[in-house]
């Protein structure tokens, strides 16, 4: 399995960013890290190993960019408005410096995005903000409401980065053309969040799959079970 590490200076973030890439051909899939995870997390916790066959067969190339959660949502030293602004710059980095450089590798001109736990938030937020760039959104035990990080602060920037809010009023037709998977389980701490998001999508007649697994906990064994299944549907 081909593996490469890329490091570059991001003009959007004014800092270096790193990204691990697995594969030599196939559909581009961006995997966002969990809460304070790094770009190497998916490899370390064997999420990549769980989909080795798809990578080696040239069916997918998996891109694992770093996160800046420690500078945005989890940064307790700055004002909530700055937390959101830092995330907006991260979102712009993903658009300008990753997606726009790899989307031509897809037959649709769009990419798939995925993530586990807080990475599921990133996947959903990015997909619903930029549906014209995303063909598949694969969330595994994701959570979709970031208001708990903001101490009651709320403005337009919060709204447009809080999927549970802005998706209710979104009318971008590309969302209806996206393949959406909300993966969760009976014992998942994010089960309710997924059920709530599913209910919103259902009310808007947005086709999606609420994948409710059996008695599994919110952890890597569940996600290693889900990810190959989801990639098989690309």
PEPEQUI-V564598 format. One record per residue. N is the residue number from 1. RES is the residue in three letters. D_CENTER is the distance of its C-alpha to the mean C-alpha in whole Angstrom. Layout:
BEGIN
n: {N,N}
res: {RES,RES}
d_center: {D_CENTER,D_CENTER}
END
This chain:
BEGIN
n: {1,2,3,4,5,6,7,8,9,10,11,12,13,14,15,16,17,18,19,20,21,22,23,24,25,26,27,28,29,30,31,32,33,34,35,36,37,38,39,40,41,42,43,44,45,46,47,48,49,50,51,52,53,54,55,56,57,58,59,60,61,62,63,64,65,66,67,68,69,70,71,72,73,74,75,76,77,78,79,80,81,82,83,84,85,86,87,88,89,90,91,92,93,94,95,96,97,98,99,100,101,102,103,104,105,106,107,108,109,110,111,112,113,114,115,116,117,118,119,120,121,122,123,124,125,126,127,128,129,130,131,132,133,134,135,136,137,138,139,140,141,142,143,144,145,146,147,148,149,150,151,152,153,154,155,156,157,158,159,160,161,162,163,164,165,166,167,168,169,170,171,172,173,174,175,176,177,178,179,180,181,182,183,184,185,186,187,188,189,190,191,192,193,194,195,196,197,198,199,200,201,202,203,204,205,206,207,208,209,210,211,212,213,214,215,216,217,218,219,220,221,222,223,224,225,226,227,228,229,230,231,232,233,234}
res: {UNK,UNK,UNK,UNK,UNK,UNK,UNK,UNK,UNK,UNK,UNK,UNK,UNK,UNK,UNK,UNK,UNK,UNK,UNK,UNK,UNK,UNK,UNK,UNK,UNK,UNK,UNK,UNK,UNK,UNK,UNK,UNK,UNK,UNK,UNK,UNK,UNK,UNK,UNK,UNK,UNK,UNK,UNK,UNK,UNK,UNK,UNK,UNK,UNK,UNK,UNK,UNK,UNK,UNK,UNK,UNK,UNK,UNK,UNK,UNK,UNK,UNK,UNK,UNK,UNK,UNK,UNK,UNK,UNK,UNK,UNK,UNK,UNK,UNK,UNK,UNK,UNK,UNK,UNK,UNK,UNK,UNK,UNK,UNK,UNK,UNK,UNK,UNK,UNK,UNK,UNK,UNK,UNK,UNK,UNK,UNK,UNK,UNK,UNK,UNK,UNK,UNK,UNK,UNK,UNK,UNK,UNK,UNK,UNK,UNK,UNK,UNK,UNK,UNK,UNK,UNK,UNK,UNK,UNK,UNK,UNK,UNK,UNK,UNK,UNK,UNK,UNK,UNK,UNK,UNK,UNK,UNK,UNK,UNK,UNK,UNK,UNK,UNK,UNK,UNK,UNK,UNK,UNK,UNK,UNK,UNK,UNK,UNK,UNK,UNK,UNK,UNK,UNK,UNK,UNK,UNK,UNK,UNK,UNK,UNK,UNK,UNK,UNK,UNK,UNK,UNK,UNK,UNK,UNK,UNK,UNK,UNK,UNK,UNK,UNK,UNK,UNK,UNK,UNK,UNK,UNK,UNK,UNK,UNK,UNK,UNK,UNK,UNK,UNK,UNK,UNK,UNK,UNK,UNK,UNK,UNK,UNK,UNK,UNK,UNK,UNK,UNK,UNK,UNK,UNK,UNK,UNK,UNK,UNK,UNK,UNK,UNK,UNK,UNK,UNK,UNK,UNK,UNK,UNK,UNK,UNK,UNK,UNK,UNK,UNK,UNK,UNK,UNK,UNK,UNK,UNK,UNK,UNK,UNK}
d_center: {23,22,21,21,20,19,20,21,22,20,22,19,19,22,21,21,17,17,14,15,16,17,19,22,21,19,16,13,10,7,6,5,8,9,12,14,13,14,13,15,14,13,16,18,17,18,14,15,19,18,17,20,22,19,19,23,23,22,20,16,15,12,11,10,11,12,11,13,13,17,18,16,15,17,20,23,25,24,25,22,22,21,18,17,18,17,13,14,16,13,11,14,14,11,13,16,16,13,13,16,18,16,16,20,19,18,21,19,18,14,11,9,5,4,4,8,9,8,5,5,6,4,2,6,7,7,8,10,12,12,13,15,13,11,12,10,7,7,7,9,11,9,11,11,14,14,18,19,18,20,24,25,24,23,23,21,19,17,18,16,13,13,12,15,17,16,15,19,21,19,21,19,20,17,15,18,18,14,14,12,11,11,12,15,18,22,21,18,18,15,17,18,15,14,18,18,15,16,20,19,17,21,23,21,22,18,18,16,16,16,16,19,20,23,24,21,20,16,16,16,18,17,13,16,17,14,13,16,17,14,14,18,17,16}
END
